[in-house]
Amino acid sequence: MPFSVDISSLDRWVTQVRSRWGSVLCIRPLRPDDREREIAFINSLSERSRYFRLFTPLKFLPRHLIDQLMDVDYRERMAFVATTQLGDIEQFVGVARYGETDQAGIAELGVSVADAWQRCGIGSLLIQQLIRYAREQGIHHLTGQVLPANQAMIALARRLGFTVSYEPAQHLFEISRELDVPQSTQIAAQEGVLSGASSVANGAYPP
Ligand SMILES: CC(C)(COP(=O)(O)OP(=O)(O)OC[C@H]1O[C@@H](n2cnc3c(N)ncnc32)[C@H](O)[C@@H]1OP(=O)(O)O)[C@@H](O)C(=O)NCCC(=O)NCCS
């Protein structure tokens, strides 16, 4: 059942980070009261970004899709959001999520960052946070599918240590990363400083 976990038990996963350009953002787990923010976020994406994320040129957001996006159980299905505060209003600027596949311990990754906030390090920060969380949930492998035209995601995946391979039958790139394999010094170093984005508060990020 969605959101059956006590949200306050996830407080240690709420953290503040700084984007490459110095904006302070909050990275936190998706909450049950985020539905309207999630809808506003998806609707705010350019057609290109939405297509890259959802693989379909959506003209409107169907209810079943938003239900699916809000359906996290904090174990098999998890989402982290990056938010900014505009006065009293909290807005999503990025979302990264995983959903466990029918193979135990293997989950599929999805990520999107608002167009105006891309290339600020937010996608990297969200995925790194998601990876830390996934490991604690016993997820040992993350995979994802990427459209061939999506050079941004292919470059980001490579930078975060995913292997990237072309699947001609599907005309898609498959990205894949083991989570319990010790990271190379190089990747670990990149994760700490990637894109100039950084942590500004103690919390779960960075470890
Ligand atoms: C792919 C996406 C999530 C990247 O998020 P982001 O926050 O912009 O990425 P980051 O700023 O963390 O980028 C980290 C690194 O990834 C690579 N990268 C990111 N965007 C890139 C681009 N447009 N072109 C080339 N490399 C890119 C770079 O190596 C970058 O580091 P650098 O800026 O220091 O060179 C974002 O472009 C997006 O939301 N796209 C639309 C939705 C989508 O494609 N989702 C993925 C579906 S699987």
The ligand as a Gaussian input file, in Angstrom:
#p B3LYP/6-31G(d) Opt

LIG

0 1
 C       19.358000      13.861000     -18.141000
 C       19.110000      14.864000     -17.008000
 C       18.359000      14.158000     -15.894000
 C       20.470000      15.361000     -16.489000
 O       20.241000      16.094000     -15.311000
 P       21.134000      17.382000     -14.944000
 O       20.753000      17.829000     -13.601000
 O       21.031000      18.357000     -16.046000
 O       22.585000      16.730000     -14.971000
 P       23.883000      17.254000     -14.160000
 O       23.882000      18.733000     -14.125000
 O       23.955000      16.527000     -12.884000
 O       25.026000      16.782000     -15.159000
 C       26.123000      16.004000     -14.732000
 C       26.965000      15.625000     -15.905000
 O       26.187000      14.890000     -16.872000
 C       26.603000      15.267000     -18.201000
 N       25.524000      16.048000     -18.865000
 C       24.375000      16.489000     -18.318000
 N       23.644000      17.145000     -19.246000
 C       24.365000      17.111000     -20.391000
 C       24.136000      17.613000     -21.700000
 N       23.003000      18.287000     -22.007000
 N       25.067000      17.394000     -22.638000
 C       26.206000      16.715000     -22.364000
 N       26.501000      16.224000     -21.108000
 C       25.574000      16.410000     -20.153000
 C       27.813000      16.177000     -18.019000
 O       28.938000      15.325000     -17.904000
 C       27.492000      16.827000     -16.680000
 O       28.604000      17.350000     -16.026000
 P       29.145000      18.797000     -16.423000
 O       27.951000      19.710000     -16.469000
 O       30.099000      19.101000     -15.306000
 O       29.797000      18.654000     -17.754000
 C       18.328000      16.104000     -17.537000
 O       18.945000      16.574000     -18.701000
 C       16.869000      15.815000     -17.817000
 O       16.029000      15.872000     -16.926000
 N       16.531000      15.493000     -19.076000
 C       15.134000      15.241000     -19.428000
 C       14.596000      13.967000     -18.820000
 C       15.504000      12.795000     -19.119000
 O       16.132000      12.724000     -20.150000
 N       15.564000      11.853000     -18.177000
 C       16.329000      10.657000     -18.305000
 C       15.422000       9.554000     -18.745000
 S       16.196000       7.978000     -18.572000

